[in-house]
Amino acid sequence: MAEADRAPVRVDPSKPNAARVYNYLLGGKDNYEVDQRVAERMLAVAPDTKTTAWFSRKFLLNAVEEAAQAGIRQFIDIGAGIPISPNVHEIAQKVDPSARVVMIDYDPVVYVHTNALLSGTSGVTSILGDIRRTDEIIEKARTEGQIDFDQPVAILIVGVLHFVMDDEHPAEIIARLRDVMAPGSILAFTHGSVDTYAEFVAQSTSDTDGSSAQVQYRTPDMVAAYLDGFEVVEPGLVPVQDWLDDDLPRTKLVLLGGVGRKP
């Protein structure tokens, strides 16, 4: 499908939406029956998928806290999704109330939700933008979100890159973001791995084919290439639960997490 055909333009309760499926898995209320059916079919194949969703969320929030503790005061959350507390701005501004947070999503419904929930929150800007139009979101982050790319920034891309198809060039997207980041900046991201349970891959691929939630699982080596030009933060590119605790269980959905620092 063409890029424009996969970007949501309005509410379509007949097709699954990645942000709404994730919202359902996290226990949120901002989803529709079609999203619930997709999520429940995933859970039927891999009952621990809700656990994976929470691991992913914790990975995101931990990355924000560590970046803030390291002195970063600018955060760009690409594919921010429907706000759920605690959110990126709450973690960042707990460390420093002056922290700026830009929340970017390509779904106009998510954008409306974010504006309704966070309107008037100091230091937080919601932007409608598509990661595949990288220069556009960089410019919007600069002009609308008041991000100074001459200073360190934390760019967060959690639960997004496996929705970028090969012909949409995810590695080039990351390289463009890396090039504009100042030294000392942080990139934190997750990505679905081909090591995921085969039945889950088949089910999720079938359920999302032709929708904005169409998914592309990749090998660890392919995903590791996104960290080219960054100093890889330990423990490296590993399942997200390995960033949280050594004793957390494996899950059928293998979601890789990586953090890189711009030298």
Secondary structure, 3 states (H helix, E strand, C coil): CCHHHHCCCCCCCCCCCHHHHHHHHCCCCCCCHHHHHHHHHHHHHCCCHHHHHHHHHHHHHHHHHHHHHCCCCEEEEECCCCCCCCCHHHHHHHHCCCCEEEEEECCHHHHHHHHHHHCCCCCEEEEECCCCCHHHHHHHHHHCCCCCCCCCCEEEECCCHHHCCHHHCHHHHHHHHHHHCCCCCEEEEEEEECCCCHHHHHHHHHHHCCCCCCCCCECHHHHHHHHCCCEECCCCCEEHHHHCCCCCCCCCCCEEEEEEECC
